[in-house]
Amino acid sequence: MTIAYESGVNLFDTAEVYSGGKRSSLVITTKLYWGGNPCLTPNPFMSPLTSGLKGSLQRMQLEYVDVVFANRTDSNTPMEEIVRAMTHVINQGMSMYWGTSRWSAMEIMEAYSVARQFNLIPPVCEQAEYHFFQREKVETQLPELYHKIGVGVVSWSPLACGIITGKYENGIPETSRASMKPYQWLREKITSEDGRKQQAKLKDLAHIAEKLGCTLPQLAIAWCLRNEGVSSVLLGSSNPSQLTENLGAIQVIPKMTAGIASEVDHILGNRPHSKKDYHH
């Protein structure tokens, strides 16, 4: 956290312990996932949300978080109850704002409409997966919300669980995440036919990174940040040197010209078509 903060990072998506006098200059967020049996309580959402957030604040030794994210929608709970519960924790002073995580554009729009209808607080941002190989939602579905109601994107997994680092180019290293038993799904993804095609594309992208004087991970993170709808990119570094390398992406952003973006698109071959594309 110290390296990140001193390098200019001020948004922390999770933190076990917080101490010191820098709270006012930090943006701390937390995510909650719940489910409820609608038969047991008038609002199956309110109780687990409030207790879950209280527990999170106690563990982090904080009085409030800046943004609490609702991680996936709860199909058992009406949207009005979700929005009321989020408004409640904000009114209780436990959070300043609320956002969504892994929600569809339609669900976010519904939450916004419900908030306006009942004079409640709407979500301000969506946490969405976004990287070279996952583009559709952030580039075609969410921009409309960004322009219409001001919902920004906090993107996660810019390196696709490490796939984009290039470390899987020659197979699965023994010390890598993909070699661990709980990550068999990642191993299968990397060794699949699509996975091998991705590795071939990453080799070509590495040449662009070399031309720009940066590493492949730095290129990937800068590419995410160049998107006007992306407010922040969450980094999941496992050690200080990895974090320092990833933060170097900030220096690459000015080099991400339209020409470079076009080269990246040409190599990836997966640029989604937005509504704007059809109007030209």
Secondary structure as a PSIPRED ss2 file (coil, helix, strand):
# PSIPRED VFORMAT (PSIPRED V4.0)

   1 M C   1.000  0.000  0.000
   2 T H   0.000  1.000  0.000
   3 I H   0.000  1.000  0.000
   4 A H   0.000  1.000  0.000
   5 Y H   0.000  1.000  0.000
   6 E H   0.000  1.000  0.000
   7 S C   1.000  0.000  0.000
   8 G C   1.000  0.000  0.000
   9 V C   1.000  0.000  0.000
  10 N C   1.000  0.000  0.000
  11 L E   0.000  0.000  1.000
  12 F E   0.000  0.000  1.000
  13 D C   1.000  0.000  0.000
  14 T C   1.000  0.000  0.000
  15 A C   1.000  0.000  0.000
  16 E C   1.000  0.000  0.000
  17 V C   1.000  0.000  0.000
  18 Y C   1.000  0.000  0.000
  19 S C   1.000  0.000  0.000
  20 G C   1.000  0.000  0.000
  21 G C   1.000  0.000  0.000
  22 K C   1.000  0.000  0.000
  23 R H   0.000  1.000  0.000
  24 S H   0.000  1.000  0.000
  25 S H   0.000  1.000  0.000
  26 L C   1.000  0.000  0.000
  27 V E   0.000  0.000  1.000
  28 I E   0.000  0.000  1.000
  29 T E   0.000  0.000  1.000
  30 T E   0.000  0.000  1.000
  31 K E   0.000  0.000  1.000
  32 L E   0.000  0.000  1.000
  33 Y C   1.000  0.000  0.000
  34 W C   1.000  0.000  0.000
  35 G C   1.000  0.000  0.000
  36 G C   1.000  0.000  0.000
  37 N C   1.000  0.000  0.000
  38 P C   1.000  0.000  0.000
  39 C C   1.000  0.000  0.000
  40 L C   1.000  0.000  0.000
  41 T C   1.000  0.000  0.000
  42 P C   1.000  0.000  0.000
  43 N C   1.000  0.000  0.000
  44 P C   1.000  0.000  0.000
  45 F C   1.000  0.000  0.000
  46 M H   0.000  1.000  0.000
  47 S H   0.000  1.000  0.000
  48 P H   0.000  1.000  0.000
  49 L H   0.000  1.000  0.000
  50 T H   0.000  1.000  0.000
  51 S H   0.000  1.000  0.000
  52 G H   0.000  1.000  0.000
  53 L H   0.000  1.000  0.000
  54 K H   0.000  1.000  0.000
  55 G H   0.000  1.000  0.000
  56 S H   0.000  1.000  0.000
  57 L H   0.000  1.000  0.000
  58 Q H   0.000  1.000  0.000
  59 R H   0.000  1.000  0.000
  60 M H   0.000  1.000  0.000
  61 Q C   1.000  0.000  0.000
  62 L C   1.000  0.000  0.000
  63 E C   1.000  0.000  0.000
  64 Y C   1.000  0.000  0.000
  65 V E   0.000  0.000  1.000
  66 D E   0.000  0.000  1.000
  67 V E   0.000  0.000  1.000
  68 V E   0.000  0.000  1.000
  69 F E   0.000  0.000  1.000
  70 A E   0.000  0.000  1.000
  71 N E   0.000  0.000  1.000
  72 R C   1.000  0.000  0.000
  73 T C   1.000  0.000  0.000
  74 D C   1.000  0.000  0.000
  75 S C   1.000  0.000  0.000
  76 N C   1.000  0.000  0.000
  77 T C   1.000  0.000  0.000
  78 P C   1.000  0.000  0.000
  79 M H   0.000  1.000  0.000
  80 E H   0.000  1.000  0.000
  81 E H   0.000  1.000  0.000
  82 I H   0.000  1.000  0.000
  83 V H   0.000  1.000  0.000
  84 R H   0.000  1.000  0.000
  85 A H   0.000  1.000  0.000
  86 M H   0.000  1.000  0.000
  87 T H   0.000  1.000  0.000
  88 H H   0.000  1.000  0.000
  89 V H   0.000  1.000  0.000
  90 I H   0.000  1.000  0.000
  91 N H   0.000  1.000  0.000
  92 Q C   1.000  0.000  0.000
  93 G C   1.000  0.000  0.000
  94 M C   1.000  0.000  0.000
  95 S E   0.000  0.000  1.000
  96 M E   0.000  0.000  1.000
  97 Y E   0.000  0.000  1.000
  98 W E   0.000  0.000  1.000
  99 G E   0.000  0.000  1.000
 100 T E   0.000  0.000  1.000
 101 S E   0.000  0.000  1.000
 102 R C   1.000  0.000  0.000
 103 W C   1.000  0.000  0.000
 104 S C   1.000  0.000  0.000
 105 A H   0.000  1.000  0.000
 106 M H   0.000  1.000  0.000
 107 E H   0.000  1.000  0.000
 108 I H   0.000  1.000  0.000
 109 M H   0.000  1.000  0.000
 110 E H   0.000  1.000  0.000
 111 A H   0.000  1.000  0.000
 112 Y H   0.000  1.000  0.000
 113 S H   0.000  1.000  0.000
 114 V H   0.000  1.000  0.000
 115 A H   0.000  1.000  0.000
 116 R H   0.000  1.000  0.000
 117 Q H   0.000  1.000  0.000
 118 F C   1.000  0.000  0.000
 119 N C   1.000  0.000  0.000
 120 L C   1.000  0.000  0.000
 121 I C   1.000  0.000  0.000
 122 P C   1.000  0.000  0.000
 123 P C   1.000  0.000  0.000
 124 V C   1.000  0.000  0.000
 125 C E   0.000  0.000  1.000
 126 E E   0.000  0.000  1.000
 127 Q E   0.000  0.000  1.000
 128 A E   0.000  0.000  1.000
 129 E E   0.000  0.000  1.000
 130 Y C   1.000  0.000  0.000
 131 H E   0.000  0.000  1.000
 132 F C   1.000  0.000  0.000
 133 F C   1.000  0.000  0.000
 134 Q E   0.000  0.000  1.000
 135 R C   1.000  0.000  0.000
 136 E H   0.000  1.000  0.000
 137 K H   0.000  1.000  0.000
 138 V H   0.000  1.000  0.000
 139 E H   0.000  1.000  0.000
 140 T H   0.000  1.000  0.000
 141 Q H   0.000  1.000  0.000
 142 L H   0.000  1.000  0.000
 143 P H   0.000  1.000  0.000
 144 E H   0.000  1.000  0.000
 145 L H   0.000  1.000  0.000
 146 Y H   0.000  1.000  0.000
 147 H H   0.000  1.000  0.000
 148 K H   0.000  1.000  0.000
 149 I H   0.000  1.000  0.000
 150 G C   1.000  0.000  0.000
 151 V C   1.000  0.000  0.000
 152 G E   0.000  0.000  1.000
 153 V E   0.000  0.000  1.000
 154 V E   0.000  0.000  1.000
 155 S E   0.000  0.000  1.000
 156 W E   0.000  0.000  1.000
 157 S C   1.000  0.000  0.000
 158 P C   1.000  0.000  0.000
 159 L C   1.000  0.000  0.000
 160 A C   1.000  0.000  0.000
 161 C C   1.000  0.000  0.000
 162 G C   1.000  0.000  0.000
 163 I H   0.000  1.000  0.000
 164 I H   0.000  1.000  0.000
 165 T H   0.000  1.000  0.000
 166 G C   1.000  0.000  0.000
 167 K C   1.000  0.000  0.000
 168 Y C   1.000  0.000  0.000
 169 E C   1.000  0.000  0.000
 170 N C   1.000  0.000  0.000
 171 G C   1.000  0.000  0.000
 172 I C   1.000  0.000  0.000
 173 P C   1.000  0.000  0.000
 174 E C   1.000  0.000  0.000
 175 T C   1.000  0.000  0.000
 176 S C   1.000  0.000  0.000
 177 R H   0.000  1.000  0.000
 178 A H   0.000  1.000  0.000
 179 S H   0.000  1.000  0.000
 180 M C   1.000  0.000  0.000
 181 K H   0.000  1.000  0.000
 182 P H   0.000  1.000  0.000
 183 Y H   0.000  1.000  0.000
 184 Q H   0.000  1.000  0.000
 185 W H   0.000  1.000  0.000
 186 L H   0.000  1.000  0.000
 187 R H   0.000  1.000  0.000
 188 E H   0.000  1.000  0.000
 189 K H   0.000  1.000  0.000
 190 I H   0.000  1.000  0.000
 191 T H   0.000  1.000  0.000
 192 S C   1.000  0.000  0.000
 193 E H   0.000  1.000  0.000
 194 D H   0.000  1.000  0.000
 195 G H   0.000  1.000  0.000
 196 R H   0.000  1.000  0.000
 197 K H   0.000  1.000  0.000
 198 Q H   0.000  1.000  0.000
 199 Q H   0.000  1.000  0.000
 200 A H   0.000  1.000  0.000
 201 K H   0.000  1.000  0.000
 202 L H   0.000  1.000  0.000
 203 K H   0.000  1.000  0.000
 204 D H   0.000  1.000  0.000
 205 L H   0.000  1.000  0.000
 206 A H   0.000  1.000  0.000
 207 H H   0.000  1.000  0.000
 208 I H   0.000  1.000  0.000
 209 A H   0.000  1.000  0.000
 210 E H   0.000  1.000  0.000
 211 K H   0.000  1.000  0.000
 212 L H   0.000  1.000  0.000
 213 G C   1.000  0.000  0.000
 214 C C   1.000  0.000  0.000
 215 T C   1.000  0.000  0.000
 216 L H   0.000  1.000  0.000
 217 P H   0.000  1.000  0.000
 218 Q H   0.000  1.000  0.000
 219 L H   0.000  1.000  0.000
 220 A H   0.000  1.000  0.000
 221 I H   0.000  1.000  0.000
 222 A H   0.000  1.000  0.000
 223 W H   0.000  1.000  0.000
 224 C H   0.000  1.000  0.000
 225 L H   0.000  1.000  0.000
 226 R C   1.000  0.000  0.000
 227 N C   1.000  0.000  0.000
 228 E C   1.000  0.000  0.000
 229 G C   1.000  0.000  0.000
 230 V E   0.000  0.000  1.000
 231 S E   0.000  0.000  1.000
 232 S E   0.000  0.000  1.000
 233 V E   0.000  0.000  1.000
 234 L C   1.000  0.000  0.000
 235 L C   1.000  0.000  0.000
 236 G C   1.000  0.000  0.000
 237 S C   1.000  0.000  0.000
 238 S C   1.000  0.000  0.000
 239 N C   1.000  0.000  0.000
 240 P H   0.000  1.000  0.000
 241 S H   0.000  1.000  0.000
 242 Q H   0.000  1.000  0.000
 243 L H   0.000  1.000  0.000
 244 T H   0.000  1.000  0.000
 245 E H   0.000  1.000  0.000
 246 N H   0.000  1.000  0.000
 247 L H   0.000  1.000  0.000
 248 G H   0.000  1.000  0.000
 249 A H   0.000  1.000  0.000
 250 I H   0.000  1.000  0.000
 251 Q H   0.000  1.000  0.000
 252 V C   1.000  0.000  0.000
 253 I H   0.000  1.000  0.000
 254 P H   0.000  1.000  0.000
 255 K H   0.000  1.000  0.000
 256 M C   1.000  0.000  0.000
 257 T C   1.000  0.000  0.000
 258 A H   0.000  1.000  0.000
 259 G H   0.000  1.000  0.000
 260 I H   0.000  1.000  0.000
 261 A H   0.000  1.000  0.000
 262 S H   0.000  1.000  0.000
 263 E H   0.000  1.000  0.000
 264 V H   0.000  1.000  0.000
 265 D H   0.000  1.000  0.000
 266 H H   0.000  1.000  0.000
 267 I H   0.000  1.000  0.000
 268 L H   0.000  1.000  0.000
 269 G C   1.000  0.000  0.000
 270 N C   1.000  0.000  0.000
 271 R C   1.000  0.000  0.000
 272 P C   1.000  0.000  0.000
 273 H C   1.000  0.000  0.000
 274 S C   1.000  0.000  0.000
 275 K H   0.000  1.000  0.000
 276 K H   0.000  1.000  0.000
 277 D H   0.000  1.000  0.000
 278 Y H   0.000  1.000  0.000
 279 H H   0.000  1.000  0.000
 280 H C   1.000  0.000  0.000
